[in-house]
C-alpha cells in the first residue's frame, strides 16, 4: 500500500525547526512529504529563521538553514494528499496574502483533509476563513487575528501547548512538535509505540542544530522518554547550537542556531537505565571526544550491546572511544 502523503506549505523565513522537524519526522514514521512554496519549484530553497525566546518581550531572530523544496507549488493537487502541515515563523505573514495559498488551504478543508498548523501558521488558516467555530491555539500574539476570524481561542499554558479539534490540530510553538506530530500521525492512521524506551543524548555547545532537535523531538513523538545531558551542566541549563549549511564554499558555513535546553544532569546519569544512546554532530564532538566521562559512557553502551546512533562529526567521539575498530573488522 502506498504511504500516506502530506504537503508541507513553506515560505521564506518560516521557522527553521518548524520546517525540518516535521519534514524529517513524518518521513521517519513512513509518510511521504512534499515541501512546496508559491513562486518556487522543486529543487529551489527557502531561507529559514531561527526564533528564540530568551527573556526579551518577544523572540529574537537570526538566519537559519537553507531548506530544499522537493515539489513544485503550481503542480500541487490537494486531492492527492492526505494531510497538510503549515509551519510558522514569518512566512505566514505574507503567505496569508497569496491567493493560491488561500485557495489551496480552503481546498484541503473542503476535502476533509487532516491539517496541522503551528505558531504563526494559523495566520494562513484565518486568512482562508477556515477557523470560524473551530477551537485552536497559536503563538499568543496571533490571538487577535484568530478571534476576529471566529475561532474559539485556547490560551497556551506552556510553549508546548497543543489543541486537537477534529481534523484540525494546532500548536503554540515548536516545543509542541512531539504532541503535534503524534496526534497528526495517529489521525492519518499511524500507530505510535515507544513508551517504554529511554534514550540518552550526549550534547555539547555548538552541536549542530538540526542534528539534536530533529531526533530529540522525533523520538519524543514516538513516545520515548528522552534525556539530554552535557558534561559540566545540569538539567535546565542550555547549550548553544550551530547552523551548518553547504552554500557553495569548499566547506560548510556556520551561523548561530537555537538554544537547546538540557533535561537531565550529566553527573547523575546511570547508563543502565537507558535503552539507547544518540550522539549529535556539529562542533561539540571535537571537544567532547577529549572528555573521559563521555568516553566511558559511550563504551558502556557498546559493551552492553545497546543501540548507539551517531551522526556527522559525532563519530569523532566513537573513534576516541575505540569502538569503531571492532565495527570495521
N, C-alpha and C positions, 0 to 999 in steps of 0.2 A: 504494500500500500504506500502511495506517495506521501511524503511528510506534509504536515500542515504548513501553510505558507503565511508569513507575516510581513507586512510592509512597514518599514521604518521611515518616518517622514522627517527628513533632515533639512538643515539650512545653515548658512554661515553663522558661526558663533553660537551654535547650540552648545549646551554644557557638555564638556568633554566626557565625563563619566556617564552622563545620561544618554550618550550615543553608543559608546563602546561596550559598556556593561551589558545592556540588554541585547545588543547585536551579537556578542560572543556567547553570552549565557544561553540565549534562546537556541542558538545553533548547537551548543553543547547538549541541550536537552532534546535534540533531534528535530527541531523546527527549521524550515528553510526561511531565511530572512533576506529580503531585498531592501536596500537602502537607496532612497531617491531624494532628489532636490529639484524644485522647479527651476528651469533655466539651465539645468546641467544634465549630463548624460553619464552612462556607465563608464567608469574609469576616471572621471573627474573627482576632485576633492572638495570637501567643505572644511573651512577653518573652524576650530572649536575654541571655547572659552573655559578657563579654569575658574570656577567660582568657589570662594571660601568664606565662611562666616567666622570671623576672627576677632570679635569684640567691638567692631565698629557698628554704626547704626544700620548698615546694610553690608552685603557681601562685597569682597574685593574681586577684581578680575585681572587675569593675565592670559596670555595666548597659550592654548593647549596644542594637542596633536593635530596633524592633518588627517582627516577621516576620509577614506576612499569609498566612493559610491560604487555599487555593483549592479545597478539597474538604471534605466532612463525614465524620468518622470513622465514624459509625454507618451510613453508606451504602456503605462500602468492601466490595468483593467481591474477595478475593485472587486468584481465578481470572482476573480481567480484567487483571491486571498481569503484567509480565514480570520485574520485579525489585523488591527492597525495599532502601531505604537508611536506615540508622539513625545519626543524628548523636549526638555525645557531649555533654559538658557535665554539668550537674547534673540535667537532666530524666530521664535513665535511672534515677537513684536511686529516683524514685517511679513512673516508668512500668513498671518491672520488677515492681511490686506491683499493677498494674491487670490484672484477669483478661482483659478484652477485648484488651489489648495482647499478653499472653502467648499467647492463643488465636490472634490474627492472625499472629504470628510463626511459631507452630507450623504454621499452615495454609500459609504460604509455603514452609516447609521440606518439608512433606509433598507439596506440588505440584512440588517440584524447582526452585523459582524461584531466580534469582540473588540473593544477598544481599551487601551491603556494609555494614560497621559500623566505626565509628571511635571511638577514645579510650575513654570510659566507656559507649559504646553497647553494648559487649559484655556489660554487666551484664544487659541485657534478654535477650540470647541465652542467657546462663547460666540466668536465671530460667525461660526457656521450655524448658530441658533439651535444647537443640539443638547444644551444643558437645561433648558426650561423644564422645571419639575423634577430634575434629577438631583440626587444627593452626591456632593463631591467636595473634595478639599484641593488645596494647591499651596504654593508659596504664599504666605499671608498677604502681601501687597496685591495679589491677584483677586482677592476677595471682592472689592467693589465691582469689578467687571463681571464676575460670575453672578453676584447678587442682582446686578442690573439686567443680566441675561435670563433671570428667573430661576437660577439654581438654588437648591437648599444647601447652604454653606455649613461645612463642618470645620470648626476651628482646630487646626492641628495642635495636639498637646505635646508632640515631640517632632523632631526633624524626620523621624521615620514613619509618621502617620500615613496610613493608607485607608481608603474608603472604597467599599465594593457596593455598587448599585446595579445589580443585574449584569448586563453586558458592558457596563462602564466601570472601569477601575481607575482611581486617581490616587496620586501620592503627592506629598508636600515637597520633598527634596530627594536627592539621590540616596540619602540614608534609608529611604523606604524601599530601595530596589529589591532586597530579598523577599519581602512580603508581596510586593507588586508582581514580581516575576512568578512567584509561587502561585498566586491567585490566577494569573494570566495563563500559565501552563495548564493548570487544572481546568480552567474554563474551556480550553481547547481540547480537552480530553486526555491530557497527560497525567501520569501518576508520579507523585513525589515520594521518595523513600530515602532516608539517610539519617533519621532522627536519633539513631543510637551511636553515631560515629562522632569522634572528637578529632579535630585536625589542628595541628600547630603550625603557625607561620613564624619563621625567623626573619625579623625585619631589621632595617638599619637606615640611618639617614641617607637620603638620596638614592634609595631603591627606586626602580622605575615605576612610575605612577600606575599605568595600566597593569603591570605585572604583579602588583599587590592587590589592587582593588577589584579587578575583574574576577580572579579566582576566589578572593575572600568572600565577595557578595554572592557569587555563583554557588559556592558550597553552602553558604547560609540559606540560599533559596532552596537548595536540595534538602535542607532540614538538618544539616550537620551543625554541631557546636564548634565554632572556630575561635581559637585564641591566637592573638598576635602579640609577640614579645620582641624585645630588643635588649641586648646587653646594656647594663647600667641604667636601664629605665624601668619604670613601673607602670601598672595599669593606670590609664588616664593620661599618661604622657603622650607626646606626639612625635612623629618622625616626619621631617620634610621629605618630599619626593621629587623626582626629576622626570621631566617630559623629554624622552628621546625620540627623535624623528630623523629619517633619511630624507634630506631635502636637496639632493643633487651634489653635495660635497663628498669628499673622499671618506668621511665617516659621519656618524650621526651628530646632529646638533643637540644642544641641551638647553632647556628652559625650566623655570621653577614650576613644580606641579602642585597638587593639593597637599594639605596637611593630613597625615594619616594617624588616627587615634589608636593607641595600643589598648588591648582588652585584658591583658594579664601582665604579671611581673616576672621578668626573666629569672630572677633568683629563686622564685617559688615554683618553677616548673618541675613537675615529676613526669618524665617522658613515658613512664609505664602507663600513664593514664590516657595516652593518646594513641589513635589508630594509624595516623599518617603524618608526614611532615611535608611542608611546602616551603621552597626557598625562592623568593623573587629575585630578579636580576637588577640591573642598574649599576650604580657605582658602589652601593653598600657592600657587596661581596668582596670588593678589593681589600677592605679593612676587616670585615667580619672573618675572613679566611685566616687572619692572624690571631684570632681570639680563641684561646684554649678551651673555654667553656662551650663555645659554639661548636668547635671541632668534636668535643666529647659528646655533645648532644647528637650531632649528625651520626657519629659512629654507633651510638646506642641504637638508633633506628635501623641501621643496616645490620648490626649484629643480631638484632631481634627480628629481622626479616619483615619489617614494617614498610609499607609503601612510602617512597620519597619522590616528590615531584620537584624538579628544579628547572629553571628557565634562564636562557641567555647567559649573563655573567654569573648566575648562581652556581654554575658548575665549577667556578674557581674555589668555592667552599668545599665541594665534593672532592676536588683534586687535592686540596690541602689536607683533607681528612684521610686521604689514601684509599678511598673506597672505589675509585674508578678502575684501578688495576685489575681487580677480580672481574669486573664487568667487561673489560676489553679482551680478556684472555679467551 
